[in-house]
């Protein structure tokens, strides 16, 4: 498919990319593509892994009376 792509063709494609997106935006696009590929690979790995992640520990202590609400007045 890309076998007949010469150096001049690649150079023209890069020039068009710079004109369309700008020189400062191209590294941002590359890094976001890289992050997207990593996230995709991680999700594929998670989908093939049958073990679910461990649940975080729950706090079983009852909330204390002074943990919320309006503060108590000592005197008027």
C-alpha positions as CSV (number, residue, x, y, z in Angstrom):
1,X,0.0,0.0,0.0
2,X,2.7,2.5,1.0
3,X,5.5,0.7,-0.9
4,X,5.8,3.3,-3.6
5,X,6.0,6.2,-1.1
6,X,9.3,8.1,-1.8
7,X,11.1,10.7,0.2
8,X,9.6,13.5,-1.8
9,X,6.1,12.2,-1.1
10,X,6.8,12.0,2.7
11,X,8.3,15.5,2.6
12,X,5.2,16.9,0.9
13,X,2.9,15.1,3.5
14,X,4.9,16.6,6.3
15,X,4.7,20.1,4.8
16,X,0.9,19.7,4.5
17,X,0.7,18.6,8.1
18,X,2.7,21.6,9.2
19,X,0.5,24.0,7.2
20,X,-2.7,22.5,8.4
21,X,-1.9,22.0,12.1
22,X,1.0,24.3,12.8
23,X,4.5,23.4,14.0
24,X,3.6,23.7,17.7
25,X,0.5,21.5,17.5
26,X,2.2,18.4,15.8
27,X,4.0,17.2,18.9
28,X,0.8,17.5,20.9
29,X,-1.0,15.4,18.4
30,X,1.7,12.8,18.4
31,X,1.7,12.5,22.2
32,X,-2.1,12.3,22.4
33,X,-2.0,9.5,19.7
34,X,0.6,7.7,21.8
35,X,-1.5,8.0,25.0
36,X,-4.5,6.8,23.1
37,X,-2.7,3.7,21.8
38,X,-1.4,2.9,25.3
39,X,-4.9,3.2,26.7
40,X,-6.3,1.0,24.0
41,X,-3.6,-1.6,24.6
42,X,-4.2,-1.5,28.4
43,X,-8.0,-1.9,27.9
44,X,-7.3,-4.9,25.6
45,X,-5.1,-6.4,28.3
46,X,-7.7,-5.8,31.0
47,X,-10.4,-7.4,28.8
48,X,-8.4,-10.6,28.4
49,X,-7.6,-10.7,32.1
50,X,-10.4,-12.6,33.8
51,X,-9.4,-11.4,37.3
52,X,-11.2,-8.3,38.4
53,X,-9.2,-5.7,40.3
54,X,-9.4,-5.9,44.1
55,X,-12.1,-3.7,45.7
56,X,-10.8,-0.9,48.0
57,X,-11.3,-1.5,51.7
58,X,-14.5,0.0,53.1
59,X,-14.6,2.0,56.3
60,X,-16.9,0.1,58.7
61,X,-16.6,2.6,61.6
62,X,-19.8,4.6,62.3
63,X,-19.4,8.3,61.8
64,X,-18.9,10.3,65.0
65,X,-21.4,12.9,66.1
66,X,-19.0,15.7,65.8
67,X,-18.0,14.9,62.2
68,X,-20.4,17.1,60.4
69,X,-23.2,19.7,60.7
70,X,-23.2,23.0,62.5
71,X,-20.7,23.6,65.3
72,X,-21.9,23.4,68.8
73,X,-22.1,26.7,70.8
74,X,-20.6,26.7,74.3
75,X,-22.5,29.8,75.4
76,X,-24.8,32.5,74.0
